Amino acid sequence: MGHLRRTSSTALLALALAGLASLGAAPANAAPDDPTVPAGPVPTQSVEPAPIVGINSIDPQSGSTQGGFTITVTGVGFAPGQTGVRICDIDLPPASVQVDSTGDTLTFTAPACAAGQTQLLVSTPTGEASTVFDYEAEGALPVTGSSIELPITAGAALVVAGGLALLLTRRRSPRPLQR
């Protein structure tokens, strides 16, 4: 019976090795004539990377606090019918966002928001990207950093008018009181 056990153990070992060989690639240090190495090419799984979502630019970069204007976002990875926008803590569903067929441009109508910077977040099923958008108060004058220059004639007229005003408003010295 001892002989039968060895044969059974050897057969089980051979079956186990054959089963292991069919599970995957052999280790890198396996010899080419090793019976545990499967014959032929090893099947590989194809994994498609998720599309990248990114924002390249927005136009305009700022707008009125009243909203109602169109914002155009250019970038990559926008999915038509599946791209939403969050701006000023307001979610705009995909039905409110128009994406071109290439997935490179989207447009939407800006909601009303308080003045200041806010996050503009674009979300798709495969990812999201964000940038900053500025809401400006109505009637606010832009700060340009350039000085206001008056022509020389206007400056000279102010000097003359100022001198004349001084002459007309000159106070007399008080008279000493008589007793």
JOKACOR-V129243 format. One record per pair of residues at least 24 apart in sequence whose ideal C-beta (glycine too) atoms are under 8 Angstrom apart, sorted by the first residue. I is the first residue (numbers start at 1). J is the second residue. Records with the same first field share a line. If there is no record, write none. Layout:
I->J + J
This chain:
50->126 + 127
51->76 + 77 + 124 + 126 + 127
52->76 + 77 + 127
53->77 + 78 + 122 + 124 + 126 + 127 + 128 + 129
54->129
55->120 + 122 + 129 + 130 + 131
58->120 + 131 + 133
61->133 + 134
62->133 + 134 + 135 + 136
63->110 + 133 + 134 + 135 + 136
64->135 + 136 + 138
65->112 + 113 + 114 + 115 + 135 + 136 + 137 + 138
66->112 + 138
67->109 + 110 + 111 + 112 + 113
68->109 + 110 + 112
69->109 + 110
70->107 + 108 + 109 + 110
71->107 + 108 + 109 + 110 + 120 + 133
72->105 + 106 + 107
73->105 + 106 + 107 + 120 + 122
74->104 + 105
75->104 + 105 + 106 + 122 + 129
76->103 + 104
77->103 + 124 + 126 + 127 + 129
78->103 + 104 + 105 + 106 + 122 + 124
79->103 + 124 + 125 + 126
82->124 + 125
83->122 + 123 + 124
84->122 + 123
85->120 + 121 + 122 + 123
86->119 + 120 + 121 + 123
87->111 + 113 + 118 + 119 + 120 + 121 + 133
88->113 + 114 + 118 + 135
89->118
115->140
